[in-house]
Amino acid sequence: MTAPKLYQFKQEGRKIVCITAYDTTSASLAEAAGVDVILVGDSAANVLFGESTTLPLSLETMATMVRSVSRAAHRSFVVADMPFGTYGASLDQTVKHAVMLMKSGAQAVKIEGCLEEEIWALGRIGIPVMGHLGMTPQSIHNFGGFRVQGRGEEGSLIAEQAQRIQDAGVFAMVLELIPQELATSISKQLDIPTIGIGAGPGCDGQIQVWHDLLGLQEEEYRHAKRYCNLRETILSALGEYSEEVRHSKFPTSENSF
C-alpha cells in the first residue's frame, strides 16, 4: 500500500480502511485482516498509558511504537502521528522529528492543523504527510474539551483549511468530529482521500481506535462501534486462570517438563 494507491482508491470509489495500532501484535492482526492504513496514533497516550489527553506522549515513545508496528506491517501503509510539541515551532524542528519517525519505519507522518509551510517542507524532502482537521486532540485546551467542530460558520473555515492543506501537499486527511454534511461536502471538494472519525459515511475512508473497535475499554463513544467485547472475554479468561492456579488445577503434567 502506498500514498498514490490511496489516491487511486478515491478515484475508483473504493473505501479506505484505517485502524490504529501500537505494537507488533496489533499490527500483525490488522495486517492479516487486510487493513489498508495503520496509524501509530498518539491516542496511545490515552489507551495504553492512561493519560487524559494525547499531549504527554513523547517522540521517543512514538518512535519505539513505530519500529514495533513496522516490523509486522508488510502490506499496510504505516502512518505515524507527530506528537504534540514536535512540529510547528520551526521548519527545522518539524523536519528533524519527522525524519526520525521515518527512519523508525513510518511511511508517512500525520500532523494536526493548517500548517501549510510544514507540509510543504516535509513533502519537499520526500516525506508524505497526512493532514488532520476538525477536532484535533492536541488542541483540546483551545477547544475546551472533546467537542464537535465545524458547526455553523466554523464549517466554512474547516472547508477552506482542507483546500489549503491539500494545495500544500497532503496525500490524505483525517476529518474528526465534524458534522457529516460538512465532511461529505469537503470529501467531494477535494481530490485527495478523506478519512473520517465521527464525521459520517460520506468520507472516503474511516479510522477507529483499536481499543474502541474491539471493546477493550469500559467507555463507549458515539463515534465508535464495538465489533466485539474483548474486555469481557479477557476478564473471563483471566478469572478462569486465577481460579485454576488457586485450586492447583494449573499447571498439570501436560504443562510441565
C-alpha positions as CSV (number, residue, x, y, z in Angstrom):
1,M,0.0,0.0,0.0
2,T,1.3,3.5,-0.9
3,A,0.1,7.1,-0.8
4,P,-0.6,7.0,-4.6
5,K,-2.6,3.8,-4.3
6,L,-4.8,5.5,-1.6
7,Y,-5.4,8.4,-4.1
8,Q,-6.3,5.8,-6.7
9,F,-8.8,4.2,-4.3
10,K,-10.6,7.5,-4.1
11,Q,-10.8,7.8,-7.9
12,E,-12.2,4.3,-8.0
13,G,-14.7,5.0,-5.2
14,R,-13.2,2.3,-3.0
15,K,-13.4,3.0,0.7
16,I,-10.2,3.1,2.7
17,V,-9.9,1.0,5.9
18,C,-7.7,2.5,8.7
19,I,-7.1,1.5,12.3
20,T,-4.7,2.5,15.0
21,A,-2.1,0.0,16.2
22,Y,0.7,0.4,18.7
23,D,2.8,-2.8,18.7
24,T,3.8,-5.8,16.7
25,T,0.9,-8.0,17.8
26,S,-1.9,-5.4,17.0
27,A,-0.2,-4.5,13.7
28,S,0.1,-8.2,12.7
29,L,-3.6,-8.7,13.3
30,A,-4.5,-5.6,11.4
31,E,-2.3,-6.7,8.5
32,A,-3.8,-10.2,8.5
33,A,-7.3,-8.6,8.4
34,G,-6.4,-6.6,5.2
35,V,-6.4,-3.1,6.7
36,D,-5.2,-0.5,4.3
37,V,-3.6,2.0,6.7
38,I,-2.2,1.5,10.2
39,L,-1.9,4.8,12.1
40,V,0.5,4.6,15.0
41,G,-1.6,7.1,16.9
42,D,-0.7,9.4,19.8
43,S,-4.0,8.1,21.2
44,A,-1.6,5.6,22.8
45,A,-1.2,8.2,25.5
46,N,-4.9,7.6,26.5
47,V,-5.4,3.9,25.8
48,L,-2.0,2.5,26.7
49,F,-0.6,4.9,29.3
50,G,-3.8,6.2,31.0
51,E,-3.3,9.9,30.2
52,S,-6.3,12.1,29.9
53,T,-5.0,13.8,26.7
54,T,-2.6,12.9,24.0
55,L,-0.2,15.7,24.9
56,P,2.2,13.8,27.2
57,L,3.3,11.3,24.6
58,S,7.0,11.7,23.7
59,L,8.7,11.5,20.4
60,E,10.9,8.6,21.7
61,T,7.9,6.6,22.7
62,M,6.3,7.2,19.3
63,A,9.5,6.1,17.5
64,T,9.6,2.9,19.6
65,M,6.0,2.1,18.7
66,V,6.6,2.8,15.0
67,R,9.5,0.4,15.0
68,S,7.3,-2.3,16.6
69,V,4.4,-1.8,14.2
70,S,6.6,-1.6,11.1
71,R,8.1,-5.0,11.8
72,A,4.7,-6.6,11.2
73,A,3.2,-4.3,8.6
74,H,4.4,-5.5,5.2
75,R,1.4,-4.6,3.1
76,S,-0.4,-1.9,5.2
77,F,0.6,1.7,4.9
78,V,2.1,2.9,8.2
79,V,1.5,6.5,9.3
80,A,3.0,7.9,12.4
81,D,1.4,10.7,14.4
82,M,3.8,13.5,15.2
83,P,3.4,14.1,18.9
84,F,2.5,17.4,20.5
85,G,5.4,19.8,20.5
86,T,7.4,18.0,17.9
87,Y,6.4,20.3,15.0
88,G,5.2,23.8,14.2
89,A,7.7,25.8,16.2
90,S,10.1,25.9,13.3
91,L,10.6,24.1,10.0
92,D,13.9,22.7,11.2
93,Q,12.3,21.2,14.2
94,T,9.4,19.7,12.2
95,V,11.7,18.1,9.6
96,K,14.2,16.7,12.1
97,H,11.4,15.0,14.1
98,A,9.6,13.7,11.0
99,V,12.8,12.2,9.7
100,M,13.3,10.4,13.0
101,L,9.9,8.8,12.6
102,M,10.5,7.8,9.0
103,K,13.9,6.2,10.0
104,S,12.0,4.3,12.6
105,G,9.8,2.7,9.9
106,A,7.0,5.0,9.2
107,Q,5.9,5.6,5.6
108,A,4.2,8.9,6.3
109,V,3.6,11.2,9.2
110,K,0.4,12.9,10.4
111,I,0.2,16.5,11.7
112,E,-2.8,18.3,13.0
113,G,-4.0,21.7,11.9
114,C,-3.5,24.0,8.9
115,L,0.3,24.1,8.8
116,E,1.0,24.7,5.1
117,E,4.7,25.5,5.4
118,E,5.4,22.4,7.4
119,I,3.5,20.2,5.0
120,W,5.4,21.7,2.0
121,A,8.8,21.4,3.7
122,L,8.2,17.7,4.5
123,G,6.9,16.9,1.1
124,R,9.9,18.7,-0.5
125,I,12.3,16.1,1.1
126,G,10.1,13.1,0.3
127,I,8.0,12.7,3.4
128,P,4.3,12.0,2.7
129,V,2.1,14.0,5.1
130,M,-1.5,13.1,6.2
131,G,-3.4,16.1,7.5
132,H,-5.9,16.3,10.3
133,L,-8.7,18.8,10.7
134,G,-11.8,19.3,12.9
135,M,-11.5,18.0,16.4
136,T,-7.7,17.9,16.7
137,P,-6.9,16.3,20.1
138,Q,-3.6,18.2,20.5
139,S,-5.6,21.4,20.6
140,I,-8.0,20.2,23.3
141,H,-7.3,23.1,25.6
142,N,-8.2,25.6,22.9
143,F,-11.5,23.8,22.3
144,G,-12.3,23.4,26.0
145,G,-12.7,19.6,25.7
146,F,-13.5,16.9,23.1
147,R,-16.2,18.8,21.2
148,V,-17.7,18.6,17.7
149,Q,-16.1,21.2,15.5
150,G,-17.3,22.9,12.3
151,R,-20.9,23.8,13.2
152,G,-22.3,26.9,11.6
153,E,-19.8,29.4,10.3
154,E,-16.9,27.3,11.5
155,G,-17.7,24.8,8.8
156,S,-16.6,27.2,6.0
157,L,-13.2,27.7,7.8
158,I,-12.6,24.0,8.0
159,A,-13.5,23.6,4.3
160,E,-11.1,26.4,3.5
161,Q,-8.3,24.8,5.6
162,A,-8.9,21.5,3.9
163,Q,-8.3,23.0,0.5
164,R,-5.3,24.9,1.7
165,I,-3.5,21.8,3.1
166,Q,-4.4,19.8,0.0
167,D,-2.7,22.5,-2.0
168,A,0.3,22.4,0.3
169,G,0.7,18.7,-0.5
170,V,-1.0,16.3,2.0
171,F,-1.9,13.0,0.4
172,A,-4.9,12.5,2.6
173,M,-6.5,14.0,5.7
174,V,-8.4,12.9,8.8
175,L,-11.7,14.7,9.5
176,E,-12.6,14.2,13.1
177,L,-15.9,15.0,14.9
178,I,-17.4,17.3,12.4
179,P,-21.0,17.3,11.0
180,Q,-21.4,14.7,8.4
181,E,-22.9,17.1,5.9
182,L,-19.7,19.2,6.2
183,A,-17.4,16.1,5.9
184,T,-19.3,14.9,2.8
185,S,-19.0,18.3,1.2
186,I,-15.3,18.5,1.9
187,S,-14.8,15.0,0.6
188,K,-16.4,15.9,-2.7
189,Q,-14.5,19.2,-2.9
190,L,-11.1,17.5,-2.6
191,D,-9.1,15.3,-4.9
192,I,-7.3,13.5,-2.1
193,P,-9.0,11.0,0.3
194,T,-10.6,12.0,3.5
195,I,-10.6,9.6,6.5
196,G,-13.4,10.1,8.9
197,I,-13.8,9.5,12.6
198,G,-17.1,10.7,13.9
199,A,-17.6,12.5,10.6
200,G,-20.2,10.3,8.9
201,P,-20.2,7.9,5.9
202,G,-19.5,10.5,3.2
203,C,-15.7,10.4,3.8
204,D,-13.5,8.3,1.6
205,G,-12.4,6.0,4.4
206,Q,-12.8,5.5,8.2
207,I,-10.4,5.2,11.1
208,Q,-11.1,3.7,14.5
209,V,-9.0,3.3,17.7
210,W,-8.0,-0.3,18.3
211,H,-9.3,-0.4,21.8
212,D,-12.7,1.2,20.9
213,L,-13.2,-1.1,17.9
214,L,-12.5,-4.3,19.9
215,G,-14.3,-3.3,23.1
216,L,-11.2,-3.3,25.4
217,Q,-12.3,-0.3,27.4
218,E,-15.3,0.3,29.6
219,E,-16.1,3.6,27.9
220,E,-18.2,3.7,24.8
221,Y,-18.3,6.6,22.4
222,R,-20.8,7.7,19.8
223,H,-18.2,8.0,17.0
224,A,-17.1,4.4,17.6
225,K,-18.7,0.9,17.1
226,R,-17.8,-2.2,19.1
227,Y,-17.4,-5.1,16.9
228,C,-16.8,-7.4,19.8
229,N,-16.3,-7.2,23.6
230,L,-12.8,-8.4,24.2
231,R,-12.8,-6.9,27.7
232,E,-15.4,-9.4,28.9
233,T,-13.6,-12.3,27.1
234,I,-10.3,-11.3,28.7
235,L,-11.8,-10.9,32.1
236,S,-13.4,-14.4,31.8
237,A,-10.1,-16.0,30.7
238,L,-8.1,-14.3,33.5
239,G,-10.7,-15.3,36.1
240,E,-10.6,-18.9,35.0
241,Y,-6.8,-18.8,35.1
242,S,-6.8,-17.3,38.6
243,E,-9.2,-20.0,39.9
244,E,-7.2,-22.8,38.4
245,V,-3.9,-21.6,39.9
246,R,-5.5,-21.0,43.3
247,H,-7.1,-24.5,43.3
248,S,-4.0,-26.3,41.9
249,K,-5.7,-27.2,38.6
250,F,-3.0,-25.4,36.6
251,P,-0.4,-26.4,35.7
252,T,-0.9,-30.0,35.1
253,S,1.7,-32.6,34.0
254,E,0.8,-31.6,30.4
255,N,2.1,-28.1,31.1
256,S,5.3,-29.3,32.9
257,F,8.7,-30.7,31.9
